[in-house]
Amino acid sequence: MGLLAQLMAFRRPRPAGVDITSPAFKADPYPFYARLREESPVSPVTLPNGLTAWLVTRYDDVAAVLRDERFAKHPANALTPEQIARMPRIPRAFQPLDRNMLSADGPDHNRLRDLVQRAFTPGLVEGMRRRVQQIADHYLDALAGRPRFDLIRDYALPIPTTVIAEMLGVPVEDRHRFHRWSRSILLSSSSRWGLWKTLPALWSFLRYIRRLIDARRAALRDDLVSALIRAEEAGDRLSGEELMAMIFLLLVAGHETTVNLIGNGVLALLEHPEQLSRLRADPGLIRPAVEELLRFASPVETTSRRFAREDVTVAGVTIPRGALMFAVIASANRDRRQFPDPDRLDLSREPNRHLAFGLGPHYCIGAPLARLEGQIAVQTLLRRAPGLRLDVPPQRLRWRGGVIVRGLEALPVAVDAWA
C-alpha cells in the first residue's frame, strides 16, 4: 500500500456530514476549515470504506506534524499486522508503484530522493527559464487573437506537461494521454467500484511507462529517464520497481499541481482586480505574487497520507497509533495566527511562510520548477492579454473533486484586447 492507496483509498473523508471531496465544496472550502481551526483543529473523520482518518488544520500543528518522525508515510512502518490486514488492497499488478519516494520513510526516502534531487536544484531550474518562456509564448502565439478560450486546457495544462515531458524524454504529443490517465487516478473514489473503474487507466499508464523504459534501455539519451536507468544499472540504488514508480510519480506530480497553481492563481487575480492592476503595473512583483497565490489559492489542499507510529498528542488531542492523518495545507495557509487578515489577497505580503510545498523531509522536490513555471506563465499571460477577463460568473466554474489537490475542471476566459 503506497502511492496508489493514498490517491485512491483515502481520498474522501466526510467530516460532520460535509463531503469535502465534492466540486461544490471545492469552490470555497475556506469557511469550513476556519470553523475547524477554531472549534476542532484536530478532527477525526470517517471514510466511506469505514476507516477513520484525522484532519489537522492549524498552521503550527500542520508544520509540526510535517516534521514529526512519529508520523510515517508507509503503513508498514506504523501499523500493526492486524491494522494492515484491514486496509484496502490494490491489485498485485500495480503494487510496483508502491516503491516511490512519496510513500517511503527514512533512509529509503533519502536514497530515492537523492536520485532526482539534482535535476530540480534552484540553479539548474533557473537555467530552464528561457525554455519555459519559449513554451509559454508558443501556446499564447496559438491563442493570440482568439476572443475566448479555456485557460486550463489551452494554457495552464500544456506548459507544465510539456516541461516535464521534455525533462523525462517523453514525446510531447503523448502529454494528453498521461494527463488523462493521472486525472482518472486522482479522481477515483475510495469505493471498490471507484478502484475498479480506475484499473484501465492504471494499466495503460503502467504499460506506457514499461515501453518508455524499454526504449531508453535500447538507446539511452540525455534525459531524466535515462539518468534513472543508469542509476539502476550501476548497482542497488534503484530497483526495477522503484524505477517504474519514480517515473510514474514524476509524470503525475510534475504537472498536476502546477496546472492548479496557474489556474487557481489566475482566477484569484481576476477576482481581485485591484491586485491584478498592481501586478500589471509592477511586473517585478511577480515573485512575491506567486508566493501569495500559492498561499491564498493552495493548489494542494492536503498533504499525502501519514500514519501515527505511536499515540501522538496534537493540540491536546491524541491521535492513536496506526491512525491515518491528513494535514490540511489549505487551512494552514489561511490561519490568522500566522497570516494577518488571511482571507485577503496581498501580492506583496511579507513575511509569507506558506506551506504550499509542504515542510520537512518530504518538502516538494519540484518546488523550484513550479515557482518558475508559475512566474513565467502568469506574467506572460498578463503582458500579452491585457484584456483578460472571466467569461462566466464565478459560481458557474466547475471544480475537480477529491481531497489532495484543488483545481478547476475548466477556466473559460475572454480577451477583449491582445498585446
Summary of the structure (lengths in Angstrom):
residues: 419
radius of gyration: 20.8
end to end distance: 50.8
largest distance: 63.3
contacts: 1420
relative contact order: 0.19
helix: 57%
strand: 10%
